[in-house]
Amino acid sequence: MYLITKWFGTFLCNKTGVKEKILFPKNEKEISKRLIKIKDNQILTEEKKLSKGLDLIVNEKRLSKIGDYSPSDSFFKKIDIKPKDYNFSEDLLQKASLIASQKQTDEKLESPDLQIIQMINTLDDLIHTSNLLLERLDCWYEINPSKEKMKPLENSLQTVKKEITALENQIEKDMKEIAPNISAIAGPLIGARLIKHANGIDKLALLPASTIQILGAEKALFRFKKEGGRPPKHGVIFQHSLINKSPKAQRGKIARVMATKISTASKADVFTKRDISNMLKKDLKNRINEIRSL
């Protein structure tokens, strides 16, 4: 038997055609829910019901849990199940697809790691503004202006510095909630910057340690590929005191070890949701001690 799911229903077939079917409600919201589940690789309730107790052949990898995944089977090329044969219109599919796309977009915009990325971008803007104000103050100090003239600029600088501190505290709080393992190894702020450069925590979890090691050094890497010379040994993680306060000859090795632990930490934060930070910190400490003892 064959199990085939279309956007308008699930169909149980044999070599001669459709034998049983469960059509979805003719409602764009209900169909959009099923479209989202399919995209998320979930098995629909209708599919579970039709497949119960049967040996099936399926053409979607998503359905490999309830059937033999064999997309090259010639039957799937021959069978033609059309929505109009079951009184479903393409207009209904279009409406359902729009609803599904909007919902997925809204969920993405609300994702905690995207909030982290936006906060890091804002933090960088504030730091840049603070540096500009500080430079301007230095210029003013050289001409010895009155305190009255300096006060607005000094107040602005203090306000920006307070906002920087507040935003850093918020980033640290949020990072410890959504990425406790990354925060424990890299530190919340460095971890947040790694998430930014990877364009999301899910993408960070899929990166090899060698890529994590040089995240943030894209310009240096591009220059190396174009002009030659020495490739970058580290990117954002160089900000970590275990690296930048180590002897220069050891920094590359320590950066590799740290990147490996961050890779493991990100996978734990994304996939298993287990707090393995104590184990990772212990392993990291032992490896760094080994490097420093050489």
N, C-alpha and C positions, 0 to 999 in steps of 0.2 A: 504494500500500500504506500501511497505517496501523500505527504502533507504539504500543501501550498498555501501561503498566506498572501493575499492581495490587500490593498488599502481599504477595501470594502468588506472583507470577510476572510474566513479560513475554510479551506476545502480539503476533504479527504477523497483521494482518487485511487482508481486502479488503472490498468492498461486501457480500459475502454472509455474512461472519463470520470466525471465527478460522481461520487457515490453518496457522500454526506457533506453538509455544509453548515456553517454558522455565520450568518451575515451580521455585520456590525450595525448598530443603530444608525438610521439616516439623520445624523445630527453632527454638525461640524465639530462641536466641542468633544463629543464622545470619540469621534474618529481621530481628532488631534491627540487625545490621550494615548490612543493605541499607536499612533505614529511616533510619539515620543518614546514609548516603551520599546518599540522596535529599534529605534535609533540607539537606545541605551542597552541594546542586546538582551532585553528581558523577554521571557516567554509569556505570551498572552494567556489569559484564562481560557479563551476559546480554543487555543491550541492544546492546552493541557487536557481539556475535556474530550476533544476529538481523538487525541493520541493515546488515551488511557488503555493499557493492555495490548497495544498493537506494535508490530514490528514495522517501522516506517523508514522510508527514504526521504530525505529533505534536501532542499537546495540552498538553504541559508545556514551559515556556520553557527549563527545564533541558536539554531534549533538542534544542534548536534547532541544536546543533552537528552533529547527525546527521540532521536532518530539517527539513521546512518547518513552522514553528510556526503552526498554524492552529486554535486552540481553538474557534472558532465554527463549524467544519465540522459539518454536521448529522449526520454519521456517529457522532460521539462521543456524541451524545444518544441515538441509536438502539441502539447496541451495549450489551449488558448481560452483563458477565462476572462471574459470581458465585463466591465462594470455595467454597460448598457443592457446586458442580458439579465441583470438582476435589478434593473431600474435605479441604478446609481449614476449620477451625472458627474462629469469632469469638473463642473463648477463647484460641487460639494468638496471634491478633493482640494481644489484651489483654496477654498475658504478654510478647510481644516489645516492645510499646510501653513497658511498665514498665521493661524492661531498657535500652532506648534512652534513655529519659528520665533514668534513674539515671546512666548513663554520661556523658551530656552535662552533667548537674549536677555530677558529680565532676570532669570536665575543667574546667568553669567555675570551680569552687572552687580548683582547682590553678593557674589562670591567673596569670602573673606580675603583671599589672596589678591583679588583685584583691588580691594580697599587698601591693602598693604602697599601695593604698587603705587596707587594714587597718593598715599601718604608720604612715601619715599620721594616721589616727584615733587610734592609740595615742600617737603623738608629741604630738598636741594634748592628749590626756588628761594626759600627763606634764608638759607645759608648764603646764597649768592647775593641777596639783598643786604644781608648783614655785612658782608665783605665790602659791598659798594658804599654803604653808609660809613663804615669804619675808614675807608680810604678818603672819603669826603671830609670826615672829621679831622683826619691827619693833615689834610691840606689847609683846613681852616685854622688849626692850631698853629701852623707855621706863620700865619699873619696876625696872630694874637687878637682875635675878635672879642667883643664883649660877651659876657656870660648870657645876656639876654638873647643875643643872636644865635648862640650855640645851643640854647636850651631845647628848641624844637627838634633839632637834629639828634641831640643826645637822647631825648625822650623816645624818638622814633626807633633808635637803635636798641634801647632797652626793651621796648615793646616787642620788637622782632626777636630778640634773644629769649624773652619769656615764651613766645610762641614756639620757638625752636625746642626749648626744653619741654614744653607741654606736649608737643607733637612726638618727640622722642620717647617720652613716657608712655604715650598712647600706643606707639608702634611696639614698644617692648611688651606691653600688656597683651596686645592682640597676638603678637608672635608666640608668646608663651602658651596661648590658648590653641592656635591653629597649627603651630609647628614647634612643639616642646622639645623635640629631639634636635632639630636644627638649631634652635635657640641655645640649647645647652652646649653644643659643640662649637658653633660659629659665633655665638652671641646674637641677641635679637636683631640688632641693627645691621650687622653684616649679613645675617641670614635673610633679612628683608631685602637687602640689596641684591643678593643672589637670586631671590624669587623674581625681583624686577628684571634682572638681566636675562633670566630664563623665560620670561613672559608667563609666569604662573608656577605654582608649587607642583602641579601635576607634571608639567614639562620638566621641571628641575629633577623630579624623582626618576625620570626616564633618561637623564643625561649620564654619560659615563664620567667617572671621577676625573679623567684627564681634561674633559671639557669644563667641569665645575671649577677645576684648579685655575683656569685662565678666564673665567667669566669676568667681564669688566675690563679686560685687556684687549678688546676687539681691535682698537686702533693700532696697537703695537703688533698684534698678530697679522693684521693686514699689511703693515709696513714690512714685516719680516718676509711675508710671502711675495711682496712686490720687489723689495730691494735687497733681501738677504740679510745676513748678520745673525744675531742671536734671537731665537724665539723667546717670547715671554715665559717666565717660570710660574708666574702667579698673577692674579687679577685682584678682584675685590678682597679676597681672603688675606692679602698682604697686610690689610689694616689690623688683623688680629695680632695681639702682642706676642703670642707664641712664635709668630713668624718674623715680624718686623724688629723684634728685640733680640732675635737670635743672630749668631754670627753669619755673615753673608754666605759663607760656604755651605751652611746647613739649611738655608731658607728654602731652597728648591725641594729638598727631601722632606722637610717638615710640611711644606705646602702640599706635596703629593699625599702624605699620610692624612693630613687634615681633610683634603678633598675626598679621599676614600671614605672617611668617617661621615662626612657631610652627605655623601651619596647614600650610605646606609641609613643615616638619620632621616633623610627626605623620603626614602621608601617606607620607612616605619610610620612616618607622619601621614603619608598619603594612603598606603595600602593596608597595613595591619592596625594602625591607630594605637600601637603599644608604646609605652614609655620605656625605652631602652637606653636612656641617656646616661645612667650610672655606668652601665657596661661599656658604652662607647667612650665615655670620658676616661675610664680606667685603661682601656686599650690604647687610647690616644696618648695618655701619659706614659705608658710603658714603651710605646714605639718611639716617642720623642726622647725618652731617657736613653734608649738604645742608640739613636742617632747621635746624641750629644756625647756618648761614651766612646765613640769611634775615634 
